[in-house]
Protein backbone atom coordinates (compact mmCIF):
# COMPACT_ATOMS: atom_id res chain seq x y z
CA UNK A 1 0.00 0.00 0.00
CA UNK A 2 2.89 2.36 0.74
CA UNK A 3 4.15 2.23 -2.86
CA UNK A 4 0.66 2.98 -4.13
CA UNK A 5 0.42 6.00 -1.83
CA UNK A 6 3.82 7.27 -3.00
CA UNK A 7 2.53 6.98 -6.57
CA UNK A 8 -0.53 9.06 -5.66
CA UNK A 9 -3.10 6.26 -5.53
CA UNK A 10 -5.86 6.16 -2.92
CA UNK A 11 -8.03 3.15 -2.18
CA UNK A 12 -11.56 3.33 -3.52
CA UNK A 13 -14.57 2.06 -1.62
CA UNK A 14 -14.70 -1.73 -1.73
CA UNK A 15 -17.68 -3.66 -3.05
CA UNK A 16 -16.67 -6.76 -1.13
CA UNK A 17 -14.52 -9.70 -2.13
CA UNK A 18 -10.75 -9.71 -2.39
CA UNK A 19 -10.42 -7.11 -5.17
CA UNK A 20 -9.10 -3.70 -4.12
CA UNK A 21 -9.22 -0.74 -6.52
CA UNK A 22 -7.07 2.37 -6.29
CA UNK A 23 -7.53 5.72 -8.05
CA UNK A 24 -5.04 8.43 -8.95
CA UNK A 25 -5.63 11.76 -10.63
CA UNK A 26 -1.97 12.09 -11.63
CA UNK A 27 -1.03 8.61 -12.88
CA UNK A 28 -1.83 6.51 -15.88
CA UNK A 29 -3.67 4.23 -15.57
CA UNK A 30 -5.94 6.25 -13.30
CA UNK A 31 -7.50 3.11 -11.76
CA UNK A 32 -5.71 -0.14 -10.88
CA UNK A 33 -7.19 -3.21 -9.26
CA UNK A 34 -5.34 -5.81 -7.21
CA UNK A 35 -6.44 -8.91 -5.32
CA UNK A 36 -5.50 -9.52 -1.70
CA UNK A 37 -3.56 -12.74 -1.25
CA UNK A 38 -5.61 -15.53 0.32
CA UNK A 39 -4.18 -17.23 3.37
CA UNK A 40 -0.54 -16.22 3.51
CA UNK A 41 0.38 -12.58 2.99
CA UNK A 42 2.92 -13.59 0.35
CA UNK A 43 2.77 -12.67 -3.33
CA UNK A 44 4.11 -15.05 -5.93
CA UNK A 45 6.79 -13.71 -8.30
CA UNK A 46 4.43 -13.81 -11.27
CA UNK A 47 1.77 -11.88 -9.38
CA UNK A 48 4.27 -9.24 -8.30
CA UNK A 49 5.51 -8.87 -11.90
CA UNK A 50 1.89 -8.44 -13.05
CA UNK A 51 1.28 -5.73 -10.42
CA UNK A 52 4.45 -3.86 -11.39
CA UNK A 53 3.36 -4.05 -15.04
CA UNK A 54 -0.11 -2.71 -14.14
CA UNK A 55 1.54 0.27 -12.45
CA UNK A 56 3.66 0.84 -15.59
CA UNK A 57 6.89 0.72 -13.59
CA UNK A 58 10.18 -1.02 -14.16
CA UNK A 59 11.45 -3.42 -11.51
CA UNK A 60 14.10 -0.84 -10.60
CA UNK A 61 11.54 1.95 -10.21
CA UNK A 62 9.36 -0.27 -8.01
CA UNK A 63 12.33 -1.12 -5.80
CA UNK A 64 13.21 2.58 -5.44
CA UNK A 65 9.68 3.32 -4.22
CA UNK A 66 9.79 0.28 -1.96
CA UNK A 67 13.00 1.60 -0.35
CA UNK A 68 11.06 4.73 0.66
CA UNK A 69 8.45 2.69 2.55
Steps between C-alpha positions, in 0.01 A plus 500: 500500500789736574626487140151575373476802730840627383371471143194708591243220513224490761283199574147518366199373690487121489202307368601190692715206400877499474533760222632841605488796260715811523454835324749771410441833332866533400594152375420290200316272531273702727344186654679175588352193662685240705390190689594439862694178545295221657643330805864601514592864448754399236485592132634262240768634263264490203234693689750764608624537140138543385439771763817687403391481135153634590665798669712557186823488700829326443627260765765758591244779539282278720797415721588870536147574622511196726821632661306813601239296689 
